């Protein structure tokens, strides 16, 4: 193997393994979720705060600037999810007639999801 590309679901758990691989000369690139404090070679991903802002602008426009909006998110500790929520809240705050609630945390296996 000449290198590793990884999309970390739990960045904190991968910090040390990435650093060990880098110390051995194996390049590691993160994809999606970044671990900037690691010794990874680079990162490929988007600006998650900005993507949250874009989502809020679209939502605010689609609901006509009024009503109730809930944030639903997985329970994951992935920083990308947290960053999207930050960006979403920033722009949603500009829609004074929208009541924002959440985030409500859901599991990926569905035990907390009701139809």
Residue pairs with C-beta under 8 A, 6 or more apart in sequence:
1 26
2 26
2 27
3 26
3 27
3 28
3 29
3 41
4 21
4 26
4 27
4 28
4 29
5 28
5 29
5 30
5 31
6 14
6 18
6 28
6 29
6 30
6 31
7 30
7 31
7 32
7 33
8 14
8 30
8 32
8 33
8 35
8 78
9 33
9 76
9 78
10 76
10 77
10 78
11 33
11 34
11 35
11 77
11 78
11 79
12 77
14 35
14 38
15 35
15 37
15 38
18 28
18 30
18 35
18 38
18 39
18 40
19 38
19 39
21 28
22 28
22 38
22 39
22 40
22 41
23 39
27 41
28 38
28 39
28 40
28 41
29 40
29 41
29 42
29 43
29 44
30 38
30 40
30 42
30 43
30 44
30 45
31 43
31 44
31 45
32 44
32 45
32 80
33 45
33 78
33 79
33 80
34 40
34 43
34 45
34 79
36 43
45 80
48 79
48 80
48 83
48 84
48 87
49 83
49 84
49 86
49 87
49 90
50 87
51 84
51 87
52 83
52 84
52 85
52 86
52 87
52 88
52 89
52 90
52 91
53 87
53 88
53 90
53 91
54 87
55 84
55 87
55 88
56 87
56 88
56 89
56 90
56 91
56 92
56 95
57 91
59 69
59 88
59 92
60 91
60 92
60 94
60 95
60 98
63 69
63 98
65 95
65 97
65 98
66 95
66 97
66 98
67 97
67 98
67 99
68 98
68 99
68 100
68 101
69 92
69 98
69 99
69 100
69 101
70 100
70 101
70 102
70 104
71 85
71 88
71 100
71 101
71 102
71 103
71 104
72 102
72 103
72 104
72 106
73 81
73 84
73 85
73 102
73 103
73 104
73 105
73 106
74 81
74 105
74 106
74 107
74 108
75 105
75 106
75 107
75 108
76 108
85 103
89 100
92 98
92 100
105 112
106 112
106 113
107 113
